[in-house]
Amino acid sequence: MDLDFTEKDEAFREEVREFLNEKLPKRLSDKVRYGQRLTKADMEEWHAILNERGWLAPHWPVEWGGTDWSVVQRFIFETETAMAHAPRVVPFGVSMLGPVLIKFGTEEQKKHWLPRILDGSDWWCQGYSEPGAGSDLASLKTSAVREGDHYVINGQKTWTTLAQCANKIFCLVRTSKGGKKQEGISFLLVDMDTPGVEVRPIKLLDGDHEVNEVWFSDVKVPVENLVGEENKGWTCAKYLLSYERTNIAGVGASMAAFERLKEVARTTRRNGSALAEDPLFAARMAEVEIDLENMRTTNLRVLDSVGRGQTPMAESSMLKIRGTEIRQKITALMRRAAGRYAQPFLDEALEGGFNGEPVGPGWAAPVASQYFNNRKLSIFGGSNEVQREIIGKSMMGL
């Protein structure tokens, strides 16, 4: 594939930049830039702005509301929105469930659910991990027993991101105990308002309520909410995870974060000189920059293979490993740059409209929170150790 940007690509970049200058609300970009918490209303507002322009789901087929962008144009869009400090699009409906429905769903399911994802009628969350089934996802125990025209679900999901905001959840459930553990798993769509669904918050190390436990007690789900074949949900799960892992890598977000790091290193002084002039700190930044450029190329390769209808399992695993390591390195360097100001954060400083005076430079206020939150990146979506096993099996025959 050609990695050089054409005149058409550069014109598209300018179009994206003009759109962002005109349509991205400054109060939202300021929240992202300064590490403040986004509300559900904030995320819904940006979702609606992109949908109005037709740019919400560029990786979907045109007939379902996607674009006909090239691989490079999609990369440009991701990068420019990140560099402009736009809120990320919540991935569960657009980037994860949408592609699964397009590939495995019935025509009726596509016609019903896909427009609701785009217009924001449904806010989805992901019911994969369980207390005993995280990276070893196939060990899940949440059961779904068919009774007439319904499945009855019992069990528990954990680490369910933004479940407190969602009205729908897509779940992996066990519909059969026979055969290998990857067999007997089905993919169900569940209304969160169904009797028997309970959401319990989990407080993270950074003090935020981002994830939850979700409990199912005799929850009845219509049979028509089954995606794909019964007991063949593992196929859907693997397909979805390839999209999730690519999203977790966060190439555009890493590029924006690295630019922010370089700005901080140029303006922060230690012992009379800029931090960027410190040989050890400069060497660490150079290492990250090299890795980031390599990951950028890998991301383009993955997008290209997806655009050709392939499912890049090993490639998305490589991208997930390097992407999460790079994002962790960047937050670690920001923490070093903050020095003595990288202390437990002021919780209220992460809320919009905070008028207090944080200790130290303003950019340092969210550094500790971001550092602690990003510790999870190498674990969720399948731990990096599991990703190395996938690479070994699929590319080296191990």
C-alpha positions as CSV (number, residue, x, y, z in Angstrom):
1,M,0.0,0.0,0.0
2,D,1.1,3.6,-0.7
3,L,1.8,5.5,2.5
4,D,2.3,8.9,0.8
5,F,-0.5,11.4,1.0
6,T,-1.9,12.6,-2.3
7,E,-3.2,16.0,-3.2
8,K,-6.7,14.6,-2.7
9,D,-5.7,13.4,0.8
10,E,-4.2,16.8,1.7
11,A,-7.4,18.5,0.4
12,F,-9.4,16.1,2.6
13,R,-7.2,17.0,5.6
14,E,-8.1,20.7,5.1
15,E,-11.7,19.8,4.8
16,V,-11.6,18.0,8.2
17,R,-9.7,20.9,9.8
18,E,-12.3,23.4,8.6
19,F,-15.1,21.2,9.9
20,L,-13.4,20.9,13.3
21,N,-12.7,24.7,13.5
22,E,-16.4,25.4,12.7
23,K,-18.2,22.6,14.5
24,L,-16.1,21.4,17.4
25,P,-17.3,23.4,20.5
26,K,-14.4,25.0,22.3
27,R,-15.7,24.0,25.7
28,L,-15.6,20.3,24.7
29,S,-12.1,20.5,23.2
30,D,-10.9,22.4,26.3
31,K,-12.3,19.6,28.5
32,V,-10.4,17.0,26.5
33,R,-7.2,19.1,26.3
34,Y,-7.0,19.7,30.0
35,G,-8.1,16.2,31.1
36,Q,-11.4,17.2,32.5
37,R,-14.3,14.7,32.8
38,L,-16.8,14.5,29.9
39,T,-20.4,14.1,30.8
40,K,-22.8,11.8,28.9
41,A,-24.4,15.0,27.4
42,D,-20.9,16.1,26.2
43,M,-20.3,12.8,24.4
44,E,-23.8,12.7,23.0
45,E,-23.4,16.3,21.6
46,W,-20.2,15.4,19.7
47,H,-21.9,12.1,18.5
48,A,-24.8,14.2,17.1
49,I,-22.5,16.7,15.4
50,L,-20.6,13.9,13.6
51,N,-23.7,12.1,12.6
52,E,-25.3,15.3,11.1
53,R,-22.2,15.6,8.9
54,G,-22.3,11.9,8.0
55,W,-18.9,11.3,9.5
56,L,-19.8,9.3,12.6
57,A,-19.2,5.8,11.2
58,P,-16.6,6.1,8.4
59,H,-15.8,2.4,8.5
60,W,-19.4,1.3,7.9
61,P,-20.6,0.6,4.3
62,V,-22.1,3.6,2.6
63,E,-25.6,1.9,2.4
64,W,-25.7,1.8,6.2
65,G,-24.5,5.3,6.8
66,G,-20.8,5.0,6.4
67,T,-18.5,6.9,4.0
68,D,-16.5,5.9,1.0
69,W,-13.2,7.2,2.5
70,S,-9.9,5.6,1.6
71,V,-7.7,4.0,4.3
72,V,-5.5,7.1,4.4
73,Q,-8.6,9.4,4.7
74,R,-9.8,7.5,7.7
75,F,-6.4,7.7,9.2
76,I,-6.3,11.5,8.6
77,F,-9.7,11.9,10.2
78,E,-8.8,10.0,13.3
79,T,-5.5,11.9,13.6
80,E,-7.0,15.4,13.0
81,T,-9.9,14.9,15.4
82,A,-7.4,13.7,18.1
83,M,-5.0,16.6,17.5
84,A,-8.0,19.0,17.8
85,H,-8.8,17.5,21.2
86,A,-12.2,16.3,20.1
87,P,-14.0,13.9,22.4
88,R,-13.6,10.3,21.3
89,V,-16.7,8.6,19.9
90,V,-17.9,6.1,22.4
91,P,-16.9,2.9,20.6
92,F,-19.4,0.3,21.8
93,G,-22.2,1.0,19.4
94,V,-20.4,2.6,16.4
95,S,-17.0,0.8,16.4
96,M,-17.9,-2.6,17.9
97,L,-21.5,-3.7,17.7
98,G,-22.1,-1.9,14.4
99,P,-19.5,-4.0,12.4
100,V,-20.8,-7.2,14.0
101,L,-24.4,-6.5,13.0
102,I,-23.2,-5.6,9.5
103,K,-21.4,-8.9,9.1
104,F,-23.5,-11.3,11.1
105,G,-26.9,-9.7,11.7
106,T,-30.1,-10.3,9.8
107,E,-31.5,-7.7,7.5
108,E,-34.2,-7.0,10.1
109,Q,-31.6,-6.5,12.8
110,K,-29.5,-4.1,10.6
111,K,-32.5,-2.1,9.7
112,H,-33.6,-1.8,13.3
113,W,-30.4,-1.3,15.3
114,L,-28.0,0.5,12.9
115,P,-30.0,3.7,12.5
116,R,-30.5,3.8,16.3
117,I,-26.8,3.6,16.8
118,L,-26.2,6.5,14.4
119,D,-29.0,8.8,15.7
120,G,-28.1,8.2,19.4
121,S,-31.4,6.5,20.3
122,D,-29.4,3.6,21.8
123,W,-26.3,3.9,24.0
124,W,-24.6,0.5,24.1
125,C,-22.2,-1.1,26.6
126,Q,-20.2,-4.3,26.3
127,G,-21.0,-7.5,28.4
128,Y,-17.9,-9.6,27.9
129,S,-15.7,-9.9,31.0
130,E,-16.7,-11.8,34.1
131,P,-15.0,-12.2,37.5
132,G,-13.5,-15.5,36.3
133,A,-13.4,-14.7,32.6
134,G,-11.4,-11.7,31.6
135,S,-8.5,-12.3,29.2
136,D,-9.6,-16.0,29.3
137,L,-13.0,-14.9,27.9
138,A,-14.0,-18.3,26.7
139,S,-14.4,-19.4,30.4
140,L,-17.5,-17.2,30.8
141,K,-20.3,-18.7,32.9
142,T,-23.2,-16.3,32.4
143,S,-26.0,-18.6,31.1
144,A,-28.9,-18.1,28.7
145,V,-31.5,-20.9,28.7
146,R,-34.0,-20.8,25.9
147,E,-37.6,-21.0,27.1
148,G,-40.1,-20.7,24.1
149,D,-39.5,-17.4,22.3
150,H,-37.2,-16.0,25.0
151,Y,-33.7,-16.6,26.5
152,V,-33.5,-16.4,30.3
153,I,-30.1,-15.0,31.4
154,N,-28.5,-15.4,34.8
155,G,-25.0,-14.4,35.8
156,Q,-22.6,-11.4,36.2
157,K,-20.5,-9.2,34.0
158,T,-17.8,-6.9,35.3
159,W,-15.6,-4.0,34.2
160,T,-18.5,-2.9,32.1
161,T,-17.5,0.6,30.9
162,L,-20.1,3.3,31.0
163,A,-22.9,0.9,31.8
164,Q,-24.4,3.6,34.1
165,C,-25.1,5.6,30.9
166,A,-26.3,2.7,28.7
167,N,-29.8,1.6,27.8
168,K,-28.6,-1.5,25.9
169,I,-25.9,-4.1,26.4
170,F,-24.5,-6.7,24.0
171,C,-23.5,-9.9,25.8
172,L,-21.7,-13.1,25.4
173,V,-23.6,-15.8,27.2
174,R,-23.3,-19.6,27.5
175,T,-26.2,-21.4,25.8
176,S,-24.5,-24.9,25.9
177,K,-22.0,-26.6,28.1
178,G,-20.9,-29.3,25.6
179,G,-17.7,-29.4,23.6
180,K,-14.7,-27.0,23.9
181,K,-15.2,-23.9,26.1
182,Q,-15.2,-21.7,23.0
183,E,-18.3,-23.6,21.8
184,G,-21.7,-23.1,23.3
185,I,-21.4,-19.3,23.5
186,S,-24.0,-17.0,21.9
187,F,-24.2,-13.2,21.2
188,L,-27.3,-11.5,22.6
189,L,-28.6,-8.0,22.6
190,V,-30.2,-7.0,25.9
191,D,-32.4,-4.0,27.0
192,M,-30.9,-2.6,30.2
193,D,-34.4,-1.7,31.4
194,T,-35.5,-5.4,31.4
195,P,-36.5,-6.6,34.9
196,G,-33.6,-8.4,36.6
197,V,-30.8,-6.2,35.2
198,E,-28.8,-4.4,38.0
199,V,-25.8,-2.1,37.6
200,R,-23.4,-1.6,40.5
201,P,-20.6,1.0,40.3
202,I,-16.9,0.2,40.6
203,K,-14.6,3.0,41.8
204,L,-11.2,3.0,40.1
205,L,-7.8,4.0,41.5
206,D,-8.0,7.4,39.8
207,G,-11.3,8.1,41.8
208,D,-13.5,7.9,38.7
209,H,-16.7,5.8,38.2
210,E,-16.0,4.5,34.7
211,V,-16.7,0.8,35.1
212,N,-19.4,-1.3,36.7
213,E,-20.7,-4.7,37.6
214,V,-23.8,-5.8,35.7
215,W,-26.0,-8.6,37.3
216,F,-28.6,-10.6,35.5
217,S,-31.3,-12.4,37.5
218,D,-33.9,-14.3,35.3
219,V,-33.6,-11.6,32.6
220,K,-35.9,-12.5,29.6
221,V,-34.5,-11.6,26.2
222,P,-36.4,-12.2,22.9
223,V,-35.0,-14.9,20.6
224,E,-34.8,-12.4,17.8
225,N,-32.1,-10.5,19.7
226,L,-29.7,-13.4,19.0
227,V,-27.0,-12.2,16.6
228,G,-25.6,-15.0,14.4
229,E,-26.2,-18.6,15.2
230,E,-26.9,-20.0,18.6
231,N,-23.7,-21.5,20.1
232,K,-21.6,-19.7,17.4
233,G,-21.1,-16.4,19.2
234,W,-17.4,-16.9,19.6
235,T,-17.1,-16.1,15.9
236,C,-18.8,-12.8,16.6
237,A,-16.7,-12.2,19.7
238,K,-13.4,-12.6,17.8
239,Y,-14.5,-10.3,15.0
240,L,-15.6,-7.6,17.5
241,L,-12.3,-7.9,19.4
242,S,-10.3,-7.1,16.3
243,Y,-12.1,-3.8,16.1
244,E,-11.8,-3.2,19.9
245,R,-8.1,-3.8,20.0
246,T,-7.5,-1.5,17.1
247,N,-9.5,1.2,18.9
248,I,-7.6,0.6,22.2
249,A,-4.3,1.2,20.4
250,G,-5.5,4.9,20.0
251,V,-3.0,6.0,17.4
252,G,-4.5,9.4,16.9
253,A,-4.8,9.9,20.7
254,S,-1.2,8.9,21.2
255,M,0.0,11.4,18.5
256,A,-2.0,14.2,20.2
257,A,-0.7,13.2,23.6
258,F,2.9,13.1,22.3
259,E,2.6,16.6,20.8
260,R,1.3,17.8,24.2
261,L,4.3,16.1,25.9
262,K,6.8,17.9,23.5
263,E,5.1,21.2,24.3
264,V,5.4,20.6,28.1
265,A,9.1,19.5,27.7
266,R,9.9,22.7,25.8
267,T,8.3,25.0,28.3
268,T,9.1,23.2,31.6
269,R,12.5,24.2,33.1
270,R,14.7,22.1,35.4
271,N,18.0,23.4,36.7
272,G,17.9,26.5,34.4
273,S,17.2,24.7,31.1
274,A,14.2,23.2,29.3
275,L,13.3,19.7,30.1
276,A,13.6,18.8,26.4
277,E,17.3,19.5,26.7
278,D,17.9,17.0,29.4
279,P,19.7,14.1,27.6
280,L,17.9,11.3,29.5
281,F,14.4,12.8,29.1
282,A,15.1,13.6,25.4
283,A,16.3,10.0,24.8
284,R,13.1,8.6,26.3
285,M,11.0,10.9,24.2
286,A,12.9,9.9,21.1
287,E,12.2,6.2,21.8
288,V,8.5,6.9,22.1
289,E,8.5,9.0,18.9
290,I,10.2,6.1,16.9
291,D,7.7,3.6,18.3
292,L,4.8,5.9,17.5
293,E,5.9,6.3,13.9
294,N,6.2,2.5,13.5
295,M,2.7,2.1,15.0
296,R,1.3,4.7,12.6
297,T,2.4,2.6,9.7
298,T,1.0,-0.6,11.3
299,N,-2.3,1.1,11.9
300,L,-2.5,2.0,8.2
301,R,-1.8,-1.6,7.2
302,V,-4.6,-2.8,9.6
303,L,-7.1,-0.3,8.2
304,D,-6.1,-1.3,4.7
305,S,-6.8,-5.0,5.4
306,V,-10.1,-4.2,7.1
307,G,-11.1,-2.1,4.0
308,R,-10.4,-5.2,1.8
309,G,-12.8,-7.3,3.9
310,Q,-10.2,-9.1,6.0
311,T,-10.2,-9.7,9.8
312,P,-6.7,-8.8,11.0
313,M,-6.4,-10.8,14.2
314,A,-2.6,-10.9,14.6
315,E,-2.1,-7.4,13.2
316,S,-4.7,-5.9,15.6
317,S,-3.0,-7.8,18.5
318,M,0.4,-6.2,17.5
319,L,-1.2,-2.8,17.3
320,K,-2.9,-3.3,20.7
321,I,0.3,-4.3,22.4
322,R,2.4,-1.4,21.0
323,G,-0.4,1.1,21.2
324,T,-1.1,0.5,24.9
325,E,2.6,0.5,25.8
326,I,3.2,3.8,24.0
327,R,0.2,5.4,25.7
328,Q,1.5,4.3,29.1
329,K,5.0,5.6,28.3
330,I,3.6,9.0,27.3
331,T,1.6,9.3,30.6
332,A,4.7,8.2,32.5
333,L,6.8,10.9,30.9
334,M,4.2,13.5,31.6
335,R,4.3,12.4,35.2
336,R,8.1,12.8,35.2
337,A,7.7,16.2,33.7
338,A,5.3,17.2,36.4
339,G,7.8,16.3,39.0
340,R,6.7,17.1,42.5
341,Y,3.3,18.3,41.2
342,A,2.4,14.7,40.1
343,Q,0.6,14.2,43.3
344,P,-2.8,12.8,44.0
345,F,-5.1,14.9,41.9
346,L,-7.8,17.3,43.0
347,D,-11.0,15.6,42.1
348,E,-12.9,18.8,41.6
349,A,-10.1,20.0,39.2
350,L,-11.3,17.3,36.7
351,E,-14.8,18.8,36.5
352,G,-15.7,21.5,34.0
353,G,-16.0,25.0,35.4
354,F,-13.5,24.4,38.2
355,N,-12.3,27.9,39.4
356,G,-9.8,26.8,42.1
357,E,-6.1,27.1,41.9
358,P,-4.4,23.7,41.5
359,V,-1.0,23.3,42.9
360,G,1.6,23.7,40.2
361,P,1.1,24.4,36.5
362,G,-2.4,23.9,35.2
363,W,-1.4,21.1,32.8
364,A,-0.2,19.0,35.7
365,A,-3.7,18.8,37.4
366,P,-4.9,15.6,35.5
367,V,-1.5,13.9,35.1
368,A,-1.8,11.5,38.0
369,S,-5.3,10.6,37.1
370,Q,-4.4,9.9,33.5
371,Y,-1.3,7.9,34.6
372,F,-3.3,5.7,36.9
373,N,-6.2,5.2,34.5
374,N,-3.9,4.2,31.7
375,R,-2.5,1.3,33.7
376,K,-5.5,-0.7,32.6
377,L,-4.8,-0.4,28.9
378,S,-2.5,-3.3,28.7
379,I,-5.0,-5.5,30.4
380,F,-8.5,-4.9,28.9
381,G,-9.5,-6.0,25.5
382,G,-7.4,-9.1,26.1
383,S,-4.2,-8.6,28.1
384,N,-1.0,-8.0,26.2
385,E,0.2,-11.5,27.3
386,V,-2.8,-13.0,25.6
387,Q,-2.1,-10.9,22.5
388,R,1.4,-12.3,22.3
389,E,-0.1,-15.8,22.4
390,I,-2.4,-14.9,19.5
391,I,0.5,-13.6,17.5
392,G,2.5,-16.7,18.2
393,K,-0.2,-19.1,17.2
394,S,-1.4,-17.3,14.1
395,M,1.9,-16.2,12.6
396,M,4.5,-18.6,14.0
397,G,2.5,-21.7,14.4
398,L,3.4,-22.0,18.1
